[in-house]
Amino acid sequence: MYKFIEYVETMNKSQNIKIPVWKNNRIYLLNPSDINYFEAVEKGSKVMASKGEFETNYCLSELEDKLRERLEI
């Protein structure tokens, strides 16, 4: 029973993580599973996703930490 509760809590936590990104002066919230890769740029990162190319103010280390939260059990 305990493992099931732990699994549900993990799933709920991972579903809530979105990466805020910009494109054409609009903000979008991407699921981590939709992201192909990140690229460092002068003021943040470029995000290459299945839905296109976006920008974010997060640096690569911040994105790594945010995505690591999603994978923690």
N, CA, C and O atoms as a Tripos MOL2 file, in Angstrom:
@<TRIPOS>MOLECULE
protein
  292   291    73     0     0
PROTEIN
NO_CHARGES

@<TRIPOS>ATOM
      1 N           0.8250   -1.1970    0.0000 N.3       1 MET1
      2 CA          0.0000    0.0000    0.0000 C.3       1 MET1
      3 C           0.8680    1.2600    0.0000 C.2       1 MET1
      4 O           0.5620    2.2220   -0.7050 O.2       1 MET1
      5 N           1.9430    1.2600    0.7810 N.am      2 TYR2
      6 CA          2.8040    2.4330    0.8740 C.3       2 TYR2
      7 C           3.4130    2.7880   -0.4800 C.2       2 TYR2
      8 O           3.4620    3.9630   -0.8450 O.2       2 TYR2
      9 N           3.8790    1.7870   -1.2270 N.am      3 LYS3
     10 CA          4.4930    2.0520   -2.5350 C.3       3 LYS3
     11 C           3.4820    2.6710   -3.4930 C.2       3 LYS3
     12 O           3.8430    3.5390   -4.2890 O.2       3 LYS3
     13 N           2.2370    2.2470   -3.4320 N.am      4 PHE4
     14 CA          1.2030    2.8110   -4.2930 C.3       4 PHE4
     15 C           0.9960    4.2890   -3.9750 C.2       4 PHE4
     16 O           0.9100    5.1100   -4.8890 O.2       4 PHE4
     17 N           0.9150    4.6390   -2.6900 N.am      5 ILE5
     18 CA          0.7430    6.0390   -2.2910 C.3       5 ILE5
     19 C           1.9380    6.8670   -2.7520 C.2       5 ILE5
     20 O           1.7740    7.9810   -3.2500 O.2       5 ILE5
     21 N           3.1310    6.3220   -2.5850 N.am      6 GLU6
     22 CA          4.3430    7.0100   -3.0270 C.3       6 GLU6
     23 C           4.3120    7.2280   -4.5420 C.2       6 GLU6
     24 O           4.7030    8.2920   -5.0230 O.2       6 GLU6
     25 N           3.8540    6.2340   -5.2870 N.am      7 TYR7
     26 CA          3.7490    6.3320   -6.7420 C.3       7 TYR7
     27 C           2.7630    7.4330   -7.1410 C.2       7 TYR7
     28 O           3.0610    8.2380   -8.0240 O.2       7 TYR7
     29 N           1.6030    7.4720   -6.5030 N.am      8 VAL8
     30 CA          0.5910    8.4830   -6.8250 C.3       8 VAL8
     31 C           1.1230    9.8860   -6.5120 C.2       8 VAL8
     32 O           0.9240   10.8130   -7.2970 O.2       8 VAL8
     33 N           1.7910   10.0400   -5.3840 N.am      9 GLU9
     34 CA          2.3650   11.3400   -5.0380 C.3       9 GLU9
     35 C           3.4070   11.7660   -6.0600 C.2       9 GLU9
     36 O           3.4740   12.9410   -6.4230 O.2       9 GLU9
     37 N           4.2080   10.8400   -6.5210 N.am     10 THR10
     38 CA          5.2200   11.1280   -7.5390 C.3      10 THR10
     39 C           4.5650   11.5410   -8.8450 C.2      10 THR10
     40 O           5.0050   12.4960   -9.4840 O.2      10 THR10
     41 N           3.5290   10.8410   -9.2450 N.am     11 MET11
     42 CA          2.8310   11.1780  -10.4890 C.3      11 MET11
     43 C           2.1940   12.5550  -10.3940 C.2      11 MET11
     44 O           2.2730   13.3340  -11.3440 O.2      11 MET11
     45 N           1.5670   12.8690   -9.2730 N.am     12 ASN12
     46 CA          0.9580   14.1810   -9.1020 C.3      12 ASN12
     47 C           2.0040   15.2760   -9.1650 C.2      12 ASN12
     48 O           1.7780   16.3170   -9.7810 O.2      12 ASN12
     49 N           3.1380   15.0530   -8.5400 N.am     13 LYS13
     50 CA          4.2170   16.0380   -8.5370 C.3      13 LYS13
     51 C           4.7450   16.2580   -9.9510 C.2      13 LYS13
     52 O           4.9580   17.4010  -10.3550 O.2      13 LYS13
     53 N           4.9560   15.1950  -10.7000 N.am     14 SER14
     54 CA          5.5270   15.3250  -12.0320 C.3      14 SER14
     55 C           4.5580   15.9570  -13.0210 C.2      14 SER14
     56 O           4.9900   16.6200  -13.9640 O.2      14 SER14
     57 N           3.2780   15.7690  -12.8270 N.am     15 GLN15
     58 CA          2.3020   16.3430  -13.7480 C.3      15 GLN15
     59 C           2.1830   17.8520  -13.5810 C.2      15 GLN15
     60 O           1.7280   18.5410  -14.4940 O.2      15 GLN15
     61 N           2.5860   18.3710  -12.4300 N.am     16 ASN16
     62 CA          2.4500   19.7990  -12.1710 C.3      16 ASN16
     63 C           3.6190   20.6140  -12.6770 C.2      16 ASN16
     64 O           3.5300   21.8420  -12.7070 O.2      16 ASN16
     65 N           4.6970   19.9940  -13.0710 N.am     17 ILE17
     66 CA          5.8680   20.7410  -13.5150 C.3      17 ILE17
     67 C           5.7150   21.1070  -14.9880 C.2      17 ILE17
     68 O           5.5690   20.2400  -15.8500 O.2      17 ILE17
     69 N           5.7510   22.3840  -15.2480 N.am     18 LYS18
     70 CA          5.7080   22.9230  -16.6020 C.3      18 LYS18
     71 C           6.8770   23.8900  -16.7360 C.2      18 LYS18
     72 O           7.3090   24.4930  -15.7540 O.2      18 LYS18
     73 N           7.3760   24.0310  -17.9320 N.am     19 ILE19
     74 CA          8.4640   24.9600  -18.2080 C.3      19 ILE19
     75 C           7.8660   26.1830  -18.9070 C.2      19 ILE19
     76 O           7.3560   26.0670  -20.0220 O.2      19 ILE19
     77 N           7.9220   27.3580  -18.2630 N.am     20 PRO20
     78 CA          7.3990   28.5660  -18.9220 C.3      20 PRO20
     79 C           8.3690   29.0350  -20.0090 C.2      20 PRO20
     80 O           9.5670   29.1790  -19.7680 O.2      20 PRO20
     81 N           7.8370   29.2650  -21.1910 N.am     21 VAL21
     82 CA          8.6430   29.6800  -22.3430 C.3      21 VAL21
     83 C           7.9260   30.8060  -23.0920 C.2      21 VAL21
     84 O           6.7280   31.0270  -22.9120 O.2      21 VAL21
     85 N           8.6810   31.5080  -23.9300 N.am     22 TRP22
     86 CA          8.1560   32.6270  -24.7150 C.3      22 TRP22
     87 C           8.2900   32.3520  -26.2080 C.2      22 TRP22
     88 O           9.2330   31.7060  -26.6660 O.2      22 TRP22
     89 N           7.3140   32.8640  -26.9460 N.am     23 LYS23
     90 CA          7.3860   32.8590  -28.4070 C.3      23 LYS23
     91 C           6.4180   33.9270  -28.9100 C.2      23 LYS23
     92 O           5.2440   33.9300  -28.5400 O.2      23 LYS23
     93 N           6.9080   34.8270  -29.7450 N.am     24 ASN24
     94 CA          6.0840   35.8990  -30.3170 C.3      24 ASN24
     95 C           5.3220   36.6750  -29.2450 C.2      24 ASN24
     96 O           4.1190   36.9020  -29.3740 O.2      24 ASN24
     97 N           6.0220   37.0770  -28.1960 N.am     25 ASN25
     98 CA          5.4470   37.8570  -27.0960 C.3      25 ASN25
     99 C           4.3030   37.1620  -26.3640 C.2      25 ASN25
    100 O           3.4670   37.8220  -25.7470 O.2      25 ASN25
    101 N           4.2660   35.8500  -26.4280 N.am     26 ARG26
    102 CA          3.2640   35.0640  -25.6890 C.3      26 ARG26
    103 C           3.9890   34.0460  -24.8300 C.2      26 ARG26
    104 O           5.0470   33.5390  -25.2010 O.2      26 ARG26
    105 N           3.4120   33.7590  -23.6900 N.am     27 ILE27
    106 CA          4.0020   32.7600  -22.8070 C.3      27 ILE27
    107 C           3.2340   31.4410  -22.9630 C.2      27 ILE27
    108 O           2.0090   31.4140  -23.0830 O.2      27 ILE27
    109 N           4.0000   30.3650  -22.9570 N.am     28 TYR28
    110 CA          3.4370   29.0180  -23.0560 C.3      28 TYR28
    111 C           4.0050   28.1920  -21.9060 C.2      28 TYR28
    112 O           5.0900   28.4850  -21.4030 O.2      28 TYR28
    113 N           3.2830   27.1800  -21.5000 N.am     29 LEU29
    114 CA          3.7580   26.2550  -20.4830 C.3      29 LEU29
    115 C           3.9360   24.8940  -21.1450 C.2      29 LEU29
    116 O           2.9650   24.2510  -21.5450 O.2      29 LEU29
    117 N           5.1850   24.4670  -21.2540 N.am     30 LEU30
    118 CA          5.4920   23.2030  -21.9200 C.3      30 LEU30
    119 C           5.6590   22.0710  -20.9210 C.2      30 LEU30
    120 O           6.2290   22.2480  -19.8450 O.2      30 LEU30
    121 N           5.1560   20.9160  -21.2930 N.am     31 ASN31
    122 CA          5.4460   19.7040  -20.5420 C.3      31 ASN31
    123 C           6.8880   19.3050  -20.8280 C.2      31 ASN31
    124 O           7.3330   19.4100  -21.9700 O.2      31 ASN31
    125 N           7.6180   18.8580  -19.8350 N.am     32 PRO32
    126 CA          8.9950   18.4170  -20.0810 C.3      32 PRO32
    127 C           9.0900   17.3370  -21.1640 C.2      32 PRO32
    128 O          10.0900   17.2720  -21.8780 O.2      32 PRO32
    129 N           8.0850   16.5080  -21.2910 N.am     33 SER33
    130 CA          8.1250   15.4410  -22.2980 C.3      33 SER33
    131 C           8.0510   15.9840  -23.7250 C.2      33 SER33
    132 O           8.3920   15.2700  -24.6680 O.2      33 SER33
    133 N           7.6100   17.2380  -23.9050 N.am     34 ASP34
    134 CA          7.5270   17.8520  -25.2340 C.3      34 ASP34
    135 C           8.8310   18.5280  -25.6540 C.2      34 ASP34
    136 O           8.9520   18.9910  -26.7880 O.2      34 ASP34
    137 N           9.8060   18.5870  -24.7430 N.am     35 ILE35
    138 CA         11.0520   19.3050  -25.0080 C.3      35 ILE35
    139 C          12.1150   18.3530  -25.5490 C.2      35 ILE35
    140 O          12.3590   17.2900  -24.9790 O.2      35 ILE35
    141 N          12.7390   18.7450  -26.6480 N.am     36 ASN36
    142 CA         13.8050   17.9500  -27.2580 C.3      36 ASN36
    143 C          15.1590   18.2700  -26.6420 C.2      36 ASN36
    144 O          15.8950   17.3680  -26.2430 O.2      36 ASN36
    145 N          15.4900   19.5810  -26.5650 N.am     37 TYR37
    146 CA         16.7530   19.9880  -25.9500 C.3      37 TYR37
    147 C          16.7370   21.4860  -25.6680 C.2      37 TYR37
    148 O          15.8800   22.2230  -26.1560 O.2      37 TYR37
    149 N          17.7100   21.9140  -24.8680 N.am     38 PHE38
    150 CA         17.9040   23.3170  -24.5290 C.3      38 PHE38
    151 C          19.2500   23.7690  -25.0870 C.2      38 PHE38
    152 O          20.1720   22.9720  -25.2560 O.2      38 PHE38
    153 N          19.3370   25.0580  -25.3660 N.am     39 GLU39
    154 CA         20.5880   25.6420  -25.8430 C.3      39 GLU39
    155 C          20.7990   26.9620  -25.1050 C.2      39 GLU39
    156 O          19.8880   27.7870  -25.0400 O.2      39 GLU39
    157 N          21.9850   27.1670  -24.5530 N.am     40 ALA40
    158 CA         22.2840   28.4080  -23.8330 C.3      40 ALA40
    159 C          22.3620   29.5710  -24.8120 C.2      40 ALA40
    160 O          22.9670   29.4630  -25.8790 O.2      40 ALA40
    161 N          21.7440   30.6800  -24.4340 N.am     41 VAL41
    162 CA         21.8350   31.9310  -25.1860 C.3      41 VAL41
    163 C          22.1910   33.0340  -24.1970 C.2      41 VAL41
    164 O          22.2910   32.7810  -22.9960 O.2      41 VAL41
    165 N          22.3790   34.2380  -24.6850 N.am     42 GLU42
    166 CA         22.8830   35.3340  -23.8520 C.3      42 GLU42
    167 C          22.0710   35.5660  -22.5780 C.2      42 GLU42
    168 O          22.6540   35.6880  -21.5010 O.2      42 GLU42
    169 N          20.7810   35.6280  -22.6690 N.am     43 LYS43
    170 CA         19.9410   35.9160  -21.4920 C.3      43 LYS43
    171 C          18.9420   34.7970  -21.2530 C.2      43 LYS43
    172 O          17.7330   35.0230  -21.3090 O.2      43 LYS43
    173 N          19.4330   33.5960  -20.9880 N.am     44 GLY44
    174 CA         18.5420   32.4740  -20.7190 C.3      44 GLY44
    175 C          18.8780   31.2750  -21.5790 C.2      44 GLY44
    176 O          20.0430   30.9130  -21.7470 O.2      44 GLY44
    177 N          17.8320   30.6630  -22.1210 N.am     45 SER45
    178 CA         18.0140   29.4590  -22.9320 C.3      45 SER45
    179 C          17.0180   29.4260  -24.0770 C.2      45 SER45
    180 O          15.9160   29.9680  -23.9950 O.2      45 SER45
    181 N          17.4380   28.7800  -25.1340 N.am     46 LYS46
    182 CA         16.5570   28.4880  -26.2600 C.3      46 LYS46
    183 C          16.0090   27.0870  -26.0150 C.2      46 LYS46
    184 O          16.7480   26.1910  -25.6100 O.2      46 LYS46
    185 N          14.7250   26.8990  -26.2580 N.am     47 VAL47
    186 CA         14.0740   25.6150  -26.0260 C.3      47 VAL47
    187 C          13.5890   25.0670  -27.3630 C.2      47 VAL47
    188 O          12.7720   25.6890  -28.0430 O.2      47 VAL47
    189 N          14.0960   23.9100  -27.7260 N.am     48 MET48
    190 CA         13.6350   23.2460  -28.9420 C.3      48 MET48
    191 C          12.6530   22.1610  -28.5160 C.2      48 MET48
    192 O          13.0120   21.2340  -27.7900 O.2      48 MET48
    193 N          11.4200   22.2860  -28.9720 N.am     49 ALA49
    194 CA         10.3590   21.3700  -28.5580 C.3      49 ALA49
    195 C           9.6150   20.8460  -29.7710 C.2      49 ALA49
    196 O           9.8060   21.3230  -30.8900 O.2      49 ALA49
    197 N           8.7740   19.8700  -29.5370 N.am     50 SER50
    198 CA          7.9850   19.2980  -30.6330 C.3      50 SER50
    199 C           7.0380   20.3370  -31.2290 C.2      50 SER50
    200 O           6.6050   20.1930  -32.3720 O.2      50 SER50
    201 N           6.7130   21.3830  -30.4660 N.am     51 LYS51
    202 CA          5.7990   22.4300  -30.9340 C.3      51 LYS51
    203 C           6.5280   23.6320  -31.5260 C.2      51 LYS51
    204 O           5.8920   24.6190  -31.8970 O.2      51 LYS51
    205 N           7.8580   23.5610  -31.6190 N.am     52 GLY52
    206 CA          8.6230   24.6510  -32.2040 C.3      52 GLY52
    207 C           9.7520   25.1240  -31.3220 C.2      52 GLY52
    208 O          10.1460   24.4460  -30.3740 O.2      52 GLY52
    209 N          10.2690   26.2970  -31.6440 N.am     53 GLU53
    210 CA         11.3920   26.8940  -30.9230 C.3      53 GLU53
    211 C          10.8740   28.0010  -30.0110 C.2      53 GLU53
    212 O          10.0840   28.8470  -30.4300 O.2      53 GLU53
    213 N          11.3310   27.9850  -28.7570 N.am     54 PHE54
    214 CA         10.8960   28.9520  -27.7600 C.3      54 PHE54
    215 C          12.1060   29.5160  -27.0360 C.2      54 PHE54
    216 O          13.2330   29.0720  -27.2560 O.2      54 PHE54
    217 N          11.8700   30.4980  -26.1690 N.am     55 GLU55
    218 CA         12.9160   31.0590  -25.3200 C.3      55 GLU55
    219 C          12.4320   31.0300  -23.8770 C.2      55 GLU55
    220 O          11.2300   31.0480  -23.6100 O.2      55 GLU55
    221 N          13.3860   30.9840  -22.9520 N.am     56 THR56
    222 CA         13.0780   31.0650  -21.5320 C.3      56 THR56
    223 C          14.1660   31.8610  -20.8250 C.2      56 THR56
    224 O          15.3030   31.9320  -21.2910 O.2      56 THR56
    225 N          13.8050   32.4520  -19.7040 N.am     57 ASN57
    226 CA         14.7680   33.2190  -18.9170 C.3      57 ASN57
    227 C          15.6060   32.3240  -18.0130 C.2      57 ASN57
    228 O          16.5800   32.7920  -17.4230 O.2      57 ASN57
    229 N          15.2500   31.0550  -17.8910 N.am     58 TYR58
    230 CA         16.0210   30.1220  -17.0640 C.3      58 TYR58
    231 C          17.3640   29.8300  -17.7190 C.2      58 TYR58
    232 O          17.4440   29.6590  -18.9350 O.2      58 TYR58
    233 N          18.4220   29.7720  -16.9080 N.am     59 CYS59
    234 CA         19.7080   29.3080  -17.4240 C.3      59 CYS59
    235 C          19.6850   27.7750  -17.4140 C.2      59 CYS59
    236 O          18.7800   27.1720  -16.8380 O.2      59 CYS59
    237 N          20.6610   27.1590  -18.0400 N.am     60 LEU60
    238 CA         20.6620   25.6970  -18.1590 C.3      60 LEU60
    239 C          20.6860   24.9940  -16.8070 C.2      60 LEU60
    240 O          20.0340   23.9630  -16.6460 O.2      60 LEU60
    241 N          21.4160   25.5210  -15.8390 N.am     61 SER61
    242 CA         21.4650   24.8680  -14.5240 C.3      61 SER61
    243 C          20.1140   24.9400  -13.8130 C.2      61 SER61
    244 O          19.7380   24.0050  -13.1060 O.2      61 SER61
    245 N          19.3880   26.0310  -13.9920 N.am     62 GLU62
    246 CA         18.0520   26.1440  -13.3990 C.3      62 GLU62
    247 C          17.0840   25.1620  -14.0460 C.2      62 GLU62
    248 O          16.2540   24.5620  -13.3630 O.2      62 GLU62
    249 N          17.1880   24.9990  -15.3450 N.am     63 LEU63
    250 CA         16.3390   24.0340  -16.0430 C.3      63 LEU63
    251 C          16.6560   22.6120  -15.5970 C.2      63 LEU63
    252 O          15.7550   21.7920  -15.4170 O.2      63 LEU63
    253 N          17.9280   22.3320  -15.4240 N.am     64 GLU64
    254 CA         18.3350   21.0140  -14.9520 C.3      64 GLU64
    255 C          17.7360   20.7250  -13.5730 C.2      64 GLU64
    256 O          17.2300   19.6290  -13.3350 O.2      64 GLU64
    257 N          17.7920   21.6930  -12.6780 N.am     65 ASP65
    258 CA         17.2180   21.5170  -11.3400 C.3      65 ASP65
    259 C          15.7110   21.3120  -11.4100 C.2      65 ASP65
    260 O          15.1630   20.4540  -10.7180 O.2      65 ASP65
    261 N          15.0470   22.0930  -12.2410 N.am     66 LYS66
    262 CA         13.5920   21.9890  -12.3780 C.3      66 LYS66
    263 C          13.1910   20.6160  -12.9200 C.2      66 LYS66
    264 O          12.2240   20.0210  -12.4460 O.2      66 LYS66
    265 N          13.9210   20.1180  -13.8970 N.am     67 LEU67
    266 CA         13.6110   18.8120  -14.4640 C.3      67 LEU67
    267 C          13.9990   17.6850  -13.5220 C.2      67 LEU67
    268 O          13.3510   16.6390  -13.5130 O.2      67 LEU67
    269 N          15.0310   17.8770  -12.7420 N.am     68 ARG68
    270 CA         15.4440   16.8660  -11.7580 C.3      68 ARG68
    271 C          14.3190   16.6670  -10.7370 C.2      68 ARG68
    272 O          14.0760   15.5400  -10.3050 O.2      68 ARG68
    273 N          13.6260   17.7510  -10.3440 N.am     69 GLU69
    274 CA         12.4930   17.6530   -9.4160 C.3      69 GLU69
    275 C          11.4400   16.7090   -9.9760 C.2      69 GLU69
    276 O          10.8250   15.9440   -9.2330 O.2      69 GLU69
    277 N          11.2340   16.7630  -11.2790 N.am     70 ARG70
    278 CA         10.2220   15.9280  -11.9210 C.3      70 ARG70
    279 C          10.5640   14.4480  -11.8200 C.2      70 ARG70
    280 O           9.6680   13.6070  -11.7330 O.2      70 ARG70
    281 N          11.8500   14.1250  -11.8310 N.am     71 LEU71
    282 CA         12.2770   12.7410  -11.8560 C.3      71 LEU71
    283 C          12.5000   12.1400  -10.4740 C.2      71 LEU71
    284 O          12.6290   10.9230  -10.3470 O.2      71 LEU71
    285 N          12.5460   12.9730   -9.4370 N.am     72 GLU72
    286 CA         12.7860   12.4580   -8.0930 C.3      72 GLU72
    287 C          11.6150   11.6340   -7.6150 C.2      72 GLU72
    288 O          10.4570   11.9870   -7.8380 O.2      72 GLU72
    289 N          11.9220   10.5390   -6.9600 N.am     73 ILE73
    290 CA         10.8800    9.6470   -6.4190 C.3      73 ILE73
    291 C          10.9420    9.6890   -4.9180 C.2      73 ILE73
    292 O          10.1580    9.0160   -4.2490 O.2      73 ILE73
@<TRIPOS>BOND
     1     1     2 1
     2     2     3 1
     3     3     4 2
     4     3     5 am
     5     5     6 1
     6     6     7 1
     7     7     8 2
     8     7     9 am
     9     9    10 1
    10    10    11 1
    11    11    12 2
    12    11    13 am
    13    13    14 1
    14    14    15 1
    15    15    16 2
    16    15    17 am
    17    17    18 1
    18    18    19 1
    19    19    20 2
    20    19    21 am
    21    21    22 1
    22    22    23 1
    23    23    24 2
    24    23    25 am
    25    25    26 1
    26    26    27 1
    27    27    28 2
    28    27    29 am
    29    29    30 1
    30    30    31 1
    31    31    32 2
    32    31    33 am
    33    33    34 1
    34    34    35 1
    35    35    36 2
    36    35    37 am
    37    37    38 1
    38    38    39 1
    39    39    40 2
    40    39    41 am
    41    41    42 1
    42    42    43 1
    43    43    44 2
    44    43    45 am
    45    45    46 1
    46    46    47 1
    47    47    48 2
    48    47    49 am
    49    49    50 1
    50    50    51 1
    51    51    52 2
    52    51    53 am
    53    53    54 1
    54    54    55 1
    55    55    56 2
    56    55    57 am
    57    57    58 1
    58    58    59 1
    59    59    60 2
    60    59    61 am
    61    61    62 1
    62    62    63 1
    63    63    64 2
    64    63    65 am
    65    65    66 1
    66    66    67 1
    67    67    68 2
    68    67    69 am
    69    69    70 1
    70    70    71 1
    71    71    72 2
    72    71    73 am
    73    73    74 1
    74    74    75 1
    75    75    76 2
    76    75    77 am
    77    77    78 1
    78    78    79 1
    79    79    80 2
    80    79    81 am
    81    81    82 1
    82    82    83 1
    83    83    84 2
    84    83    85 am
    85    85    86 1
    86    86    87 1
    87    87    88 2
    88    87    89 am
    89    89    90 1
    90    90    91 1
    91    91    92 2
    92    91    93 am
    93    93    94 1
    94    94    95 1
    95    95    96 2
    96    95    97 am
    97    97    98 1
    98    98    99 1
    99    99   100 2
   100    99   101 am
   101   101   102 1
   102   102   103 1
   103   103   104 2
   104   103   105 am
   105   105   106 1
   106   106   107 1
   107   107   108 2
   108   107   109 am
   109   109   110 1
   110   110   111 1
   111   111   112 2
   112   111   113 am
   113   113   114 1
   114   114   115 1
   115   115   116 2
   116   115   117 am
   117   117   118 1
   118   118   119 1
   119   119   120 2
   120   119   121 am
   121   121   122 1
   122   122   123 1
   123   123   124 2
   124   123   125 am
   125   125   126 1
   126   126   127 1
   127   127   128 2
   128   127   129 am
   129   129   130 1
   130   130   131 1
   131   131   132 2
   132   131   133 am
   133   133   134 1
   134   134   135 1
   135   135   136 2
   136   135   137 am
   137   137   138 1
   138   138   139 1
   139   139   140 2
   140   139   141 am
   141   141   142 1
   142   142   143 1
   143   143   144 2
   144   143   145 am
   145   145   146 1
   146   146   147 1
   147   147   148 2
   148   147   149 am
   149   149   150 1
   150   150   151 1
   151   151   152 2
   152   151   153 am
   153   153   154 1
   154   154   155 1
   155   155   156 2
   156   155   157 am
   157   157   158 1
   158   158   159 1
   159   159   160 2
   160   159   161 am
   161   161   162 1
   162   162   163 1
   163   163   164 2
   164   163   165 am
   165   165   166 1
   166   166   167 1
   167   167   168 2
   168   167   169 am
   169   169   170 1
   170   170   171 1
   171   171   172 2
   172   171   173 am
   173   173   174 1
   174   174   175 1
   175   175   176 2
   176   175   177 am
   177   177   178 1
   178   178   179 1
   179   179   180 2
   180   179   181 am
   181   181   182 1
   182   182   183 1
   183   183   184 2
   184   183   185 am
   185   185   186 1
   186   186   187 1
   187   187   188 2
   188   187   189 am
   189   189   190 1
   190   190   191 1
   191   191   192 2
   192   191   193 am
   193   193   194 1
   194   194   195 1
   195   195   196 2
   196   195   197 am
   197   197   198 1
   198   198   199 1
   199   199   200 2
   200   199   201 am
   201   201   202 1
   202   202   203 1
   203   203   204 2
   204   203   205 am
   205   205   206 1
   206   206   207 1
   207   207   208 2
   208   207   209 am
   209   209   210 1
   210   210   211 1
   211   211   212 2
   212   211   213 am
   213   213   214 1
   214   214   215 1
   215   215   216 2
   216   215   217 am
   217   217   218 1
   218   218   219 1
   219   219   220 2
   220   219   221 am
   221   221   222 1
   222   222   223 1
   223   223   224 2
   224   223   225 am
   225   225   226 1
   226   226   227 1
   227   227   228 2
   228   227   229 am
   229   229   230 1
   230   230   231 1
   231   231   232 2
   232   231   233 am
   233   233   234 1
   234   234   235 1
   235   235   236 2
   236   235   237 am
   237   237   238 1
   238   238   239 1
   239   239   240 2
   240   239   241 am
   241   241   242 1
   242   242   243 1
   243   243   244 2
   244   243   245 am
   245   245   246 1
   246   246   247 1
   247   247   248 2
   248   247   249 am
   249   249   250 1
   250   250   251 1
   251   251   252 2
   252   251   253 am
   253   253   254 1
   254   254   255 1
   255   255   256 2
   256   255   257 am
   257   257   258 1
   258   258   259 1
   259   259   260 2
   260   259   261 am
   261   261   262 1
   262   262   263 1
   263   263   264 2
   264   263   265 am
   265   265   266 1
   266   266   267 1
   267   267   268 2
   268   267   269 am
   269   269   270 1
   270   270   271 1
   271   271   272 2
   272   271   273 am
   273   273   274 1
   274   274   275 1
   275   275   276 2
   276   275   277 am
   277   277   278 1
   278   278   279 1
   279   279   280 2
   280   279   281 am
   281   281   282 1
   282   282   283 1
   283   283   284 2
   284   283   285 am
   285   285   286 1
   286   286   287 1
   287   287   288 2
   288   287   289 am
   289   289   290 1
   290   290   291 1
   291   291   292 2
@<TRIPOS>SUBSTRUCTURE
     1 MET1         2 RESIDUE 1 A MET
     2 TYR2         6 RESIDUE 1 A TYR
     3 LYS3        10 RESIDUE 1 A LYS
     4 PHE4        14 RESIDUE 1 A PHE
     5 ILE5        18 RESIDUE 1 A ILE
     6 GLU6        22 RESIDUE 1 A GLU
     7 TYR7        26 RESIDUE 1 A TYR
     8 VAL8        30 RESIDUE 1 A VAL
     9 GLU9        34 RESIDUE 1 A GLU
    10 THR10       38 RESIDUE 1 A THR
    11 MET11       42 RESIDUE 1 A MET
    12 ASN12       46 RESIDUE 1 A ASN
    13 LYS13       50 RESIDUE 1 A LYS
    14 SER14       54 RESIDUE 1 A SER
    15 GLN15       58 RESIDUE 1 A GLN
    16 ASN16       62 RESIDUE 1 A ASN
    17 ILE17       66 RESIDUE 1 A ILE
    18 LYS18       70 RESIDUE 1 A LYS
    19 ILE19       74 RESIDUE 1 A ILE
    20 PRO20       78 RESIDUE 1 A PRO
    21 VAL21       82 RESIDUE 1 A VAL
    22 TRP22       86 RESIDUE 1 A TRP
    23 LYS23       90 RESIDUE 1 A LYS
    24 ASN24       94 RESIDUE 1 A ASN
    25 ASN25       98 RESIDUE 1 A ASN
    26 ARG26      102 RESIDUE 1 A ARG
    27 ILE27      106 RESIDUE 1 A ILE
    28 TYR28      110 RESIDUE 1 A TYR
    29 LEU29      114 RESIDUE 1 A LEU
    30 LEU30      118 RESIDUE 1 A LEU
    31 ASN31      122 RESIDUE 1 A ASN
    32 PRO32      126 RESIDUE 1 A PRO
    33 SER33      130 RESIDUE 1 A SER
    34 ASP34      134 RESIDUE 1 A ASP
    35 ILE35      138 RESIDUE 1 A ILE
    36 ASN36      142 RESIDUE 1 A ASN
    37 TYR37      146 RESIDUE 1 A TYR
    38 PHE38      150 RESIDUE 1 A PHE
    39 GLU39      154 RESIDUE 1 A GLU
    40 ALA40      158 RESIDUE 1 A ALA
    41 VAL41      162 RESIDUE 1 A VAL
    42 GLU42      166 RESIDUE 1 A GLU
    43 LYS43      170 RESIDUE 1 A LYS
    44 GLY44      174 RESIDUE 1 A GLY
    45 SER45      178 RESIDUE 1 A SER
    46 LYS46      182 RESIDUE 1 A LYS
    47 VAL47      186 RESIDUE 1 A VAL
    48 MET48      190 RESIDUE 1 A MET
    49 ALA49      194 RESIDUE 1 A ALA
    50 SER50      198 RESIDUE 1 A SER
    51 LYS51      202 RESIDUE 1 A LYS
    52 GLY52      206 RESIDUE 1 A GLY
    53 GLU53      210 RESIDUE 1 A GLU
    54 PHE54      214 RESIDUE 1 A PHE
    55 GLU55      218 RESIDUE 1 A GLU
    56 THR56      222 RESIDUE 1 A THR
    57 ASN57      226 RESIDUE 1 A ASN
    58 TYR58      230 RESIDUE 1 A TYR
    59 CYS59      234 RESIDUE 1 A CYS
    60 LEU60      238 RESIDUE 1 A LEU
    61 SER61      242 RESIDUE 1 A SER
    62 GLU62      246 RESIDUE 1 A GLU
    63 LEU63      250 RESIDUE 1 A LEU
    64 GLU64      254 RESIDUE 1 A GLU
    65 ASP65      258 RESIDUE 1 A ASP
    66 LYS66      262 RESIDUE 1 A LYS
    67 LEU67      266 RESIDUE 1 A LEU
    68 ARG68      270 RESIDUE 1 A ARG
    69 GLU69      274 RESIDUE 1 A GLU
    70 ARG70      278 RESIDUE 1 A ARG
    71 LEU71      282 RESIDUE 1 A LEU
    72 GLU72      286 RESIDUE 1 A GLU
    73 ILE73      290 RESIDUE 1 A ILE
